[in-house]
Amino acid sequence: MADFQKGKDAYEAGDYAAALRELRPLAEQEGDTKAMFILSCMYAEGEGVAQDYVLAYTFSDIRLKLTTAQEEEESWWPDGERSLRRKQLAEVAAMMTPGQVAEAQWIALALINRDRIPLQQWMEKHPK
């Protein structure tokens, strides 16, 4: 069973393969927004994975859409968690073409609806 703390610790230690192994199932299958944040960073920076702005945007977009009222209330960001997540999403989008943004939004929507096929197709078309 995947473990967020193990994945976070591995990421912070630079063991990106272990981080990916722990965090990806949490993000893709359980909707863990903390895991999505780290995966978004990994894909945006190419840390242990091929740099992929579409996947970075995908996980950032899902995080924004899944922001809970409790996260909004507990946010350290002055304008709230949704505002912070919109800012992060815009930073990734600035590095992408409109077509890439549309592809990422399609994959994100599919994952939110528990359909992993678009993500699998993207990964097959863009192997590491």
C-alpha positions as CSV (number, residue, x, y, z in Angstrom):
1,M,0.0,0.0,0.0
2,A,1.3,3.4,-1.0
3,D,2.4,5.7,1.9
4,F,2.4,9.5,1.6
5,Q,5.0,10.1,4.3
6,K,7.4,7.6,2.7
7,G,6.9,9.3,-0.7
8,K,7.5,12.7,0.7
9,D,10.6,11.6,2.6
10,A,11.9,9.9,-0.5
11,Y,11.3,13.1,-2.6
12,E,13.0,15.3,0.0
13,A,16.0,12.9,0.0
14,G,16.2,13.0,-3.8
15,D,15.1,9.3,-4.2
16,Y,12.7,10.2,-6.9
17,A,12.0,6.6,-8.0
18,A,10.8,5.7,-4.5
19,A,8.8,8.9,-4.3
20,L,7.1,8.2,-7.6
21,R,6.4,4.6,-6.5
22,E,4.7,5.8,-3.3
23,L,3.0,9.0,-4.5
24,R,1.7,8.2,-8.0
25,P,-0.9,5.6,-6.8
26,L,-2.1,8.0,-4.1
27,A,-2.6,10.8,-6.6
28,E,-4.1,8.8,-9.5
29,Q,-6.2,6.3,-7.6
30,E,-7.1,8.0,-4.3
31,G,-7.1,11.7,-5.2
32,D,-4.5,12.7,-2.6
33,T,-3.9,16.4,-3.3
34,K,-0.6,16.4,-1.3
35,A,0.8,13.7,-3.5
36,M,-0.4,15.5,-6.6
37,F,1.5,18.6,-5.5
38,I,4.8,16.7,-5.3
39,L,4.1,14.9,-8.6
40,S,3.4,18.2,-10.2
41,C,6.7,19.6,-9.0
42,M,8.5,16.4,-10.2
43,Y,7.1,16.7,-13.7
44,A,7.6,20.4,-14.0
45,E,11.2,20.2,-13.0
46,G,12.0,16.8,-14.5
47,E,13.0,15.3,-11.1
48,G,13.3,11.5,-11.6
49,V,10.9,11.7,-14.6
50,A,11.0,13.2,-18.0
51,Q,10.1,16.9,-17.8
52,D,6.4,17.0,-18.8
53,Y,4.4,20.2,-18.4
54,V,1.2,18.4,-19.4
55,L,1.4,16.1,-16.5
56,A,2.5,18.9,-14.2
57,Y,-0.5,20.9,-15.2
58,T,-2.8,17.8,-15.0
59,F,-1.9,17.2,-11.3
60,S,-2.1,21.0,-10.5
61,D,-5.5,21.3,-12.2
62,I,-6.9,18.4,-10.2
63,R,-5.5,19.8,-7.0
64,L,-7.4,23.1,-7.7
65,K,-10.6,21.3,-8.6
66,L,-10.5,19.1,-5.4
67,T,-9.7,21.9,-3.0
68,T,-11.9,21.4,0.1
69,A,-13.5,24.0,2.3
70,Q,-11.3,22.8,5.1
71,E,-8.1,23.3,3.0
72,E,-9.4,26.7,2.1
73,E,-9.9,27.7,5.8
74,E,-6.6,26.2,6.9
75,S,-4.5,27.7,4.1
76,W,-1.4,29.7,5.1
77,W,-1.8,31.7,1.8
78,P,-3.3,35.1,2.5
79,D,-5.9,34.8,-0.3
80,G,-6.8,31.2,0.5
81,E,-5.8,27.8,-0.9
82,R,-7.7,28.1,-4.2
83,S,-5.9,31.3,-5.0
84,L,-2.5,29.7,-4.3
85,R,-3.4,26.7,-6.5
86,R,-4.6,28.9,-9.3
87,K,-1.3,30.8,-9.1
88,Q,0.7,27.5,-9.3
89,L,-1.5,26.3,-12.2
90,A,-0.9,29.6,-14.1
91,E,2.9,29.2,-13.6
92,V,2.9,25.8,-15.3
93,A,0.5,27.0,-18.1
94,A,2.8,29.9,-18.9
95,M,5.3,27.2,-20.2
96,M,2.8,25.4,-22.4
97,T,1.1,25.8,-25.7
98,P,-2.7,26.2,-25.8
99,G,-2.9,22.6,-27.2
100,Q,-0.9,21.2,-24.3
101,V,-3.2,23.0,-21.8
102,A,-6.2,21.5,-23.5
103,E,-4.7,18.0,-23.4
104,A,-3.8,18.4,-19.7
105,Q,-7.3,19.6,-18.9
106,W,-8.8,16.6,-20.7
107,I,-6.6,14.2,-18.8
108,A,-7.4,15.9,-15.5
109,L,-11.1,15.7,-16.1
110,A,-10.9,12.1,-17.0
111,L,-8.9,11.3,-13.8
112,I,-11.4,13.1,-11.7
113,N,-14.1,10.9,-13.2
114,R,-11.9,7.8,-12.4
115,D,-11.0,7.2,-16.1
116,R,-7.3,6.4,-16.3
117,I,-7.3,5.7,-20.1
118,P,-6.4,9.3,-21.2
119,L,-3.4,9.3,-18.8
120,Q,-2.3,5.9,-19.9
121,Q,-2.5,7.0,-23.6
122,W,-0.5,10.1,-22.8
123,M,2.2,8.0,-21.0
124,E,2.4,5.6,-24.0
125,K,2.8,8.5,-26.5
126,H,5.5,10.1,-24.3
127,P,7.7,7.4,-22.8
128,K,10.5,8.5,-20.5
